[in-house]
Amino acid sequence: MAKLDIAANDPATDPATLDILRASANTALGDRGKAEEWFQSALKQGPENVLALAGLGSIFTSQKRFSEAEAVAAKALSISPN
Protein backbone atom coordinates (compact mmCIF):
# COMPACT_ATOMS: atom_id res chain seq x y z
CA MET A 1 0.00 0.00 0.00
CA ALA A 2 2.85 2.39 0.72
CA LYS A 3 4.00 2.02 -2.87
CA LEU A 4 0.65 3.38 -4.08
CA ASP A 5 0.93 6.32 -1.70
CA ILE A 6 4.35 7.19 -3.10
CA ALA A 7 3.04 6.95 -6.66
CA ALA A 8 0.11 9.19 -5.80
CA ASN A 9 2.50 11.92 -4.63
CA ASP A 10 5.02 11.48 -7.45
CA PRO A 11 4.99 14.53 -9.78
CA ALA A 12 5.84 12.24 -12.68
CA THR A 13 2.43 10.59 -12.35
CA ASP A 14 0.52 13.87 -12.09
CA PRO A 15 -1.77 14.12 -15.13
CA ALA A 16 -0.89 17.78 -15.78
CA THR A 17 2.83 16.98 -15.66
CA LEU A 18 2.33 14.13 -18.10
CA ASP A 19 0.39 16.45 -20.42
CA ILE A 20 3.24 18.99 -20.30
CA LEU A 21 5.71 16.23 -21.19
CA ARG A 22 3.49 15.18 -24.10
CA ALA A 23 3.24 18.79 -25.24
CA SER A 24 7.01 19.20 -25.07
CA ALA A 25 7.53 16.04 -27.09
CA ASN A 26 5.08 17.22 -29.73
CA THR A 27 6.80 20.61 -29.86
CA ALA A 28 10.14 18.88 -30.43
CA LEU A 29 8.54 16.83 -33.21
CA GLY A 30 7.20 20.00 -34.82
CA ASP A 31 3.54 19.28 -34.14
CA ARG A 32 2.60 22.59 -32.56
CA GLY A 33 -1.13 21.97 -32.93
CA LYS A 34 -0.97 18.81 -30.84
CA ALA A 35 1.40 20.51 -28.39
CA GLU A 36 -1.13 23.29 -27.92
CA GLU A 37 -3.83 20.71 -27.17
CA TRP A 38 -1.66 19.08 -24.48
CA PHE A 39 -0.74 22.42 -22.88
CA GLN A 40 -4.44 23.37 -22.84
CA SER A 41 -5.23 20.00 -21.25
CA ALA A 42 -2.66 20.64 -18.52
CA LEU A 43 -4.21 24.06 -17.90
CA LYS A 44 -7.69 22.57 -17.53
CA GLN A 45 -6.30 20.51 -14.66
CA GLY A 46 -4.38 23.42 -13.14
CA PRO A 47 -5.13 26.87 -14.57
CA GLU A 48 -2.18 28.37 -12.70
CA ASN A 49 0.41 25.91 -14.01
CA VAL A 50 3.22 28.26 -14.98
CA LEU A 51 5.06 25.63 -17.04
CA ALA A 52 1.96 24.99 -19.13
CA LEU A 53 1.38 28.72 -19.55
CA ALA A 54 4.98 29.28 -20.63
CA GLY A 55 4.80 26.41 -23.10
CA LEU A 56 1.54 27.65 -24.52
CA GLY A 57 2.99 31.15 -24.84
CA SER A 58 5.91 29.73 -26.76
CA ILE A 59 3.56 27.90 -29.12
CA PHE A 60 1.52 31.06 -29.66
CA THR A 61 4.67 33.08 -30.36
CA SER A 62 5.90 30.54 -32.92
CA GLN A 63 2.51 30.82 -34.64
CA LYS A 64 2.67 34.63 -34.57
CA ARG A 65 -0.38 34.72 -32.29
CA PHE A 66 1.18 37.53 -30.32
CA SER A 67 -1.86 38.83 -28.44
CA GLU A 68 -2.58 35.34 -27.11
CA ALA A 69 1.10 34.87 -26.23
CA GLU A 70 1.09 38.16 -24.35
CA ALA A 71 -2.04 37.17 -22.42
CA VAL A 72 -0.63 33.84 -21.21
CA ALA A 73 2.73 35.47 -20.41
CA ALA A 74 0.97 38.11 -18.32
CA LYS A 75 -0.96 35.40 -16.48
CA ALA A 76 2.23 33.41 -15.83
CA LEU A 77 3.98 36.53 -14.52
CA SER A 78 1.07 37.36 -12.24
CA ILE A 79 1.32 33.88 -10.73
CA SER A 80 5.11 33.74 -10.51
CA PRO A 81 6.71 37.17 -10.93
CA ASN A 82 10.23 35.85 -10.43
Secondary structure per residue as TSV (DSSP state, phi and psi in degrees):
chain	resnum	aa	ss	phi	psi
A	1	M	-	360.0	-36.0
A	2	A	H	-60.5	-34.8
A	3	K	H	-60.9	-39.4
A	4	L	H	-66.0	-38.1
A	5	D	H	-63.9	-41.2
A	6	I	H	-63.2	-45.3
A	7	A	H	-61.8	-36.9
A	8	A	H	-65.5	-28.6
A	9	N	T	-99.7	3.5
A	10	D	-	-81.7	120.9
A	11	P	G	-59.0	-25.8
A	12	A	G	-68.9	-18.5
A	13	T	G	-101.4	0.5
A	14	D	-	-68.3	127.1
A	15	P	H	-55.9	-38.6
A	16	A	H	-66.4	-40.3
A	17	T	H	-63.2	-42.0
A	18	L	H	-63.7	-38.5
A	19	D	H	-64.8	-38.9
A	20	I	H	-65.2	-39.8
A	21	L	H	-63.6	-41.3
A	22	R	H	-63.6	-41.9
A	23	A	H	-62.9	-42.7
A	24	S	H	-63.5	-40.5
A	25	A	H	-63.7	-43.2
A	26	N	H	-66.5	-35.5
A	27	T	H	-61.9	-46.5
A	28	A	H	-61.7	-32.0
A	29	L	T	-82.9	-4.9
A	30	G	T	87.9	7.4
A	31	D	-	-96.3	78.6
A	32	R	H	-67.1	-30.7
A	33	G	H	-63.2	-45.7
A	34	K	H	-69.1	-38.1
A	35	A	H	-60.0	-42.9
A	36	E	H	-59.7	-42.6
A	37	E	H	-58.8	-43.4
A	38	W	H	-69.2	-39.8
A	39	F	H	-63.2	-40.8
A	40	Q	H	-63.2	-39.3
A	41	S	H	-62.3	-42.8
A	42	A	H	-61.9	-39.0
A	43	L	H	-71.3	-26.9
A	44	K	H	-66.0	-32.5
A	45	Q	H	-81.8	-28.2
A	46	G	-	-153.2	89.4
A	47	P	T	-59.5	-15.7
A	48	E	T	-107.0	23.2
A	49	N	-	-76.3	105.3
A	50	V	H	-65.2	-36.1
A	51	L	H	-63.5	-42.3
A	52	A	H	-66.9	-40.0
A	53	L	H	-63.4	-43.3
A	54	A	H	-63.9	-42.7
A	55	G	H	-63.6	-42.7
A	56	L	H	-64.5	-40.4
A	57	G	H	-61.1	-38.1
A	58	S	H	-65.0	-42.0
A	59	I	H	-62.2	-47.8
A	60	F	H	-59.7	-41.8
A	61	T	H	-62.4	-43.8
A	62	S	H	-65.0	-23.1
A	63	Q	T	-96.9	8.4
A	64	K	T	59.5	31.3
A	65	R	-	-98.1	67.5
A	66	F	H	-66.7	-35.8
A	67	S	H	-67.7	-37.2
A	68	E	H	-69.4	-39.0
A	69	A	H	-62.1	-43.0
A	70	E	H	-63.2	-39.7
A	71	A	H	-64.6	-44.9
A	72	V	H	-72.0	-32.8
A	73	A	H	-64.6	-42.0
A	74	A	H	-63.0	-40.3
A	75	K	H	-65.0	-44.2
A	76	A	H	-60.6	-43.5
A	77	L	H	-66.4	-32.8
A	78	S	H	-69.9	-28.1
A	79	I	H	-82.2	-43.4
A	80	S	-	-136.9	86.0
A	81	P	-	-67.4	-16.1
A	82	N	-	-104.4	360.0
